Amino acid sequence: MKELKELYKGGVCPHGLQVSEKDLTVALGRASLAIHRLNLALAYFEKAVGNIIATKGDRTSDLVTLYEEMAQMEQLRRNHNQAIQYLQQAHSICVSLFTEVSPQTAEASALLAKAYTMSGEARHTDVAEIYFLKSIRAYETALGPEDYETLMAIEDLYKWLIHNGKKQEAYRLIKSSLKSQDISYGNCSEKVAEAYYNMGRICFAKGDLRKAIRLLRKCLMIQILLYGSEHGKSRDTKNVLTLLQRVSNSSSRWRRKATPGRWDSVCKVIEA
């Protein structure tokens, strides 16, 4: 940090290379952010933004990364609305420079979706889902449905949907992406096993025990191939399967004697 400040004053690197004021200001901002001196980081970033706008205008790609880093800083300060504003600016620049369906705009949409979810405000829920979907469509168009970035964007969305109780939407999304996951990761991969596990959880939650058991068996088969039967993941899935099979085998007795607490206790095991 001290060395950067000395360079900032001199504008010359030790080997005689000229360094622009903008680059040094950004470096100082990043160094300040790394050590959580957030107010100082903001001051440097704002100065860098001003320099860039003065020399290149307000629609240059140089601003995208800066706005994203400024958003990260505001999120650390729990100032989520300001973070969203910075990411909206970054997204707007990406759309104008690279079109709606570019990888750059897809990434900007994904960051904006996550920023809306981090705010914790109910009014942001629908907007977050819109940007998750925009990100997926952009990645699919630009990179293809089997690309890693596309599949990660889908994973982000379905996990968020599960977290927010939209389990049927999540199930449809996971199921529609399974073929792409098979192609990209291989049909005996950790990601495919995770997809089957999540689908099984969702089926159990809606009371479809047979389908839940079938999906979890597929998950377990892949986990045993990957890790062996004694691995923690394999054992956990096997324990869940054993529990579901017991519930399934005694379902009529459970219906006669079940209380909400009993079913809730099973649900908690599956959701854990």
N, C-alpha and C positions, 0 to 999 in steps of 0.2 A: 504493500500500500504506500509506504514512504517513497519507494523507488518510483512508483507510478506518478506520485505527486511531483517529484523532482523532474521527471520527464515532461510532465504537463507544463511546468514552468519554462523548461528549456525548449521543448518541441523537437529535440534531437535524441536519437537513440545512441547508446554507447559506441556503436560501430559507425556512426556518422550518418545513419539513415534518417531522413526526414519523416516525422510522424505527424499526421494531421491532428488538429485540435479536436476534431470530431471523434477520431479513433481513440485518442487518449481519454476524452471525456466519457465515452462509452465504457472503456476499460476500467476507469475509476468507479463508474456506476456499478459495474458487475462485481468489482472487488468489494465495494461497500455492501452490496446485496449479499455476497457470499458470507460476510461476517455479521450480517443482520443489522447493519447500520442503515436502517431503512430510510430515514429522513434524508441522510446524506446521499444515498443512492438515488432517491427521487430528484434531488437537486441536480445531480449530474445528468441523469436521464433527460430531465426537462431541458437542460442546456443543450444536450446533444440533439434532441428533437428540434429545438429552435434553429440550431446550426444547419441541420439537414433541410428543413423547410426553406430556409433562407437561400440555400444553394441549389436545391433540386426540386423544390415544390413539395406540396403535401400529398402527392399521390405516387411517391416512389417506394420501391420495395424495401429500401433501407429502413423505412419506418416500421415495417411489419414486425420484425424481430424485437425492435425496441418497445413497441406497444405491448407485445406479448410479455416481455420481461417486466415492464411496468405493471402489467396486470398481475403477474406472479407476486410482485412486491406488495401490491394492494391486498392480495389475498392473504399474505402473511400478516398484514395489519388488520385483517378481517373487515376490510372496506370493500365488500363484494360489489356494490353498485358501481363504484369507481373502476374496479377491475373489469366489469362488464362493459363499461364505456370504452376503455382502452381496446378491448378485444373486438368491439363493434367497429372501431376505427380500422383495426388490422384487417378484419373481414371485408370491410368496404373497399379497402385498397386492393386486396387479393381479387375480389370480383371484378374491379375495374381494369386490373392489369392482366389477369390470367383466366378470366371467365368463371362462370358458376361451377363448372365441372372439372376444375383443375385440381391436382394434388395439393397445391398451396391453399386453395379455397376450402378443400375438404378438411385439411388440418386446422385452418382457422375456425371452421364451423364446429369441429370437435372440441376445440378449446373453449369456444363460446358456450356450447352445450354444457360442458363440465362447470363452467363459471356460474351458469344459471342454477345448476343443481347445488353448488356449494353455498349459494345464498341462503338456502333453506326456506325461502319464501314460497308459499303455495301459489302465488300469482305467476311464478316463474316456471312452474311444472310443465305447462303446455308448450311454452317457448323452448324449453330445454329439449323436449322431444322433437320439436320441429327441426332444431339444429343438429340433433343426433341423426335424424333421417336425411337431412341435407348432406351431412358428412358422408354417410354411407352411399348415397346416390352419386356423389361426386367421385368418390374412390372407385366405385363400380364402373362408372363411365370412363374414368381416366386410366385406371390400372387393371380393371377386370375383377370379376366376382371372386376369383381364387387368390387374389393378392393378399399378402400378409396384412397390409394396412386396412384393406377392406374388412377382413375377418376380425381384426382387432376393434374396428369401429362398431361392427355388429355385436361383438362381445360386450363392449362398453354399454351399448344400448340395452341388451337383454338383461344384463346384471342390474342396471338401473331400473328397468321395468319390474323385475322380481322384487327389488327393494321397495318399490312403490306400490306393490300389491297388484300390478297389472300382469298377472301370471299367464293368462291365456295369450295375450299379445306376445309375451316373452317366448312361450312355447312355440307359437307359429314362426317367430323369427329364428329360433334355434333350428327348428325342423327344416325351414327353407334354406338354411345355410349348411346343412349337414353334408350335402354332396360336394360343395366347395371346400369344406373342411377336409373331407376324405382326399380330395385331389391335392390340396395344398400341404396338409400335415401328414397324410397317410391314414388309412382306416384303422390302424392300431396305434394311434398317437395319444398323448396325454390330453390334448385339446378335445379330441373326439370323445374320449372317456368322460371328460368334464361336461361336455354337451349332453351325453346320455344321462349323466347323474342329475344335471339340472332339470332335464325333461322328466326324469323319474320323480323328482321332488314335486314338480308341478302337478303331475298326474296324481300323486298321493294326496296333495292338498285338495284336489277337487273330488277325491273319493274313488278314483279309478285305480284300484289296487292291482288288478291284473296287468294293466299297461305299465304301472310303476315298477312292478317286479320284473317284467320283461326288459324294460329299459335299464334297470339297475344291474340285471344279469349281464347285459352287453357291456356296461361300464366295468363290472368286475372282471369279465373275461379279458378285456384290454389291459386293465391294471395288473392282473396276474402275469400276462405276457410281458409287460413292461418292467414290473418291479419284483415279481414273485409273490407267492401267496402270503408270505409273512411280513410284507411291507406294511407300514402303518395305514397307507391309503387303501390297500386291498382289504386289510382287516376291518377298517371302518365301514367300508361299503358292504362287506360280508355281514357285519353286525346289523346294519340297517336292513339288509335283505332278510336276514333271519327274523328280525322283528316284524317286518311286513308279512312274511309268510305265516307267522303265527297269528297275526291279525286276520289275514285272509282265511286261514283254516278254521278260525273260530268266529267268523264274521256274524253268523246268525246269533251266537251266544252274546256277542258284543252288542248287537242291536237291541237284544232284550234287556241287557243289564247296563248298557253304556250310559255314562253320564258325561256332560260336556268336559269335565276335568280329565276323564280318561282319554278321550280323543285328543285333547289339548296336549297331554303329556307325550303322546306318540308324535304329534306334529312337531313338538319342540325337539325331539330327538332327530327327526329328519332334517329340520331347518338348521340344526347346530353345525 
